[in-house]
Amino acid sequence: MAPLKIIITGATGMVGEGVLMECLGNPNVSEILSISRKSSGKKHPKLKEYLVPDFLKINIDDENLKGYDACFFCAGISSIGMNEEDYTRITYETTIHFAKAVLHQNPEMVFNYVSGAQTDSSESGKTMWARVKGRTENALKRMNFKAVYNFRPGFMKPVEGQLNVKWFFKPFIWFFPVFLPSKSLTLHEVGRAMINAVQKGYPTSTLEIRDIKNLAI
């Protein structure tokens, strides 16, 4: 099986950085294009960076996006303090515009989207972020990718050596894997599951925590 060429977004955030570090160390990945607003600060023979100030302004004919097997879309933002219009623009509109651009350049691409536990697939529940994430998941599944996998992780333990871990998160890192293992993952597992989803596939397009754990093996 040929090693994968992967696009990763969000490498300057905790999830994206952890997935990037797994991919850098994984022999099943040969090339990585990190697309973000600022540099990750990492140097590696596998890694190229493409700095884009605004994902909504990426051109659908941008050939920098061409030649990749998969996209691991790990970019995201907290909904805390945001209204639905602004959160929709960042979470839904940005993701779908980016997905259209990479699909245009790579018709056989697999798209892995980091969503969230308790995302609302009905798009009609009371929780704003869950509705918007559900709308995003559903729109991605309607696109003509080779496959779309919506990852719904819970707590994610950072990879050792990560820089992008919020200070207020650090005191709780030990707690969840010990006391709530069924609701916890490591970012190594998330990264491996994403790679395996591309190479092996999975029976369902919506991956809850137990699915991610199974796929990471």
Secondary structure by P-SEA (a helix, b strand, c coil): cccccccccccccaaaaaaaaaaaacccccbbbbbcccccccccccbbbbbbccccccccccccccccccccccbbbbcccccaaaaaaaccaaaaaaaaaaaaaccbbbbbbbcccccccccccccaaaaaaaaaaaaaaaccccbbbbbbccbbbbccccccccccccccccccccccccccccaaaaaaaaaaaaacccccccccaaaaaaaac
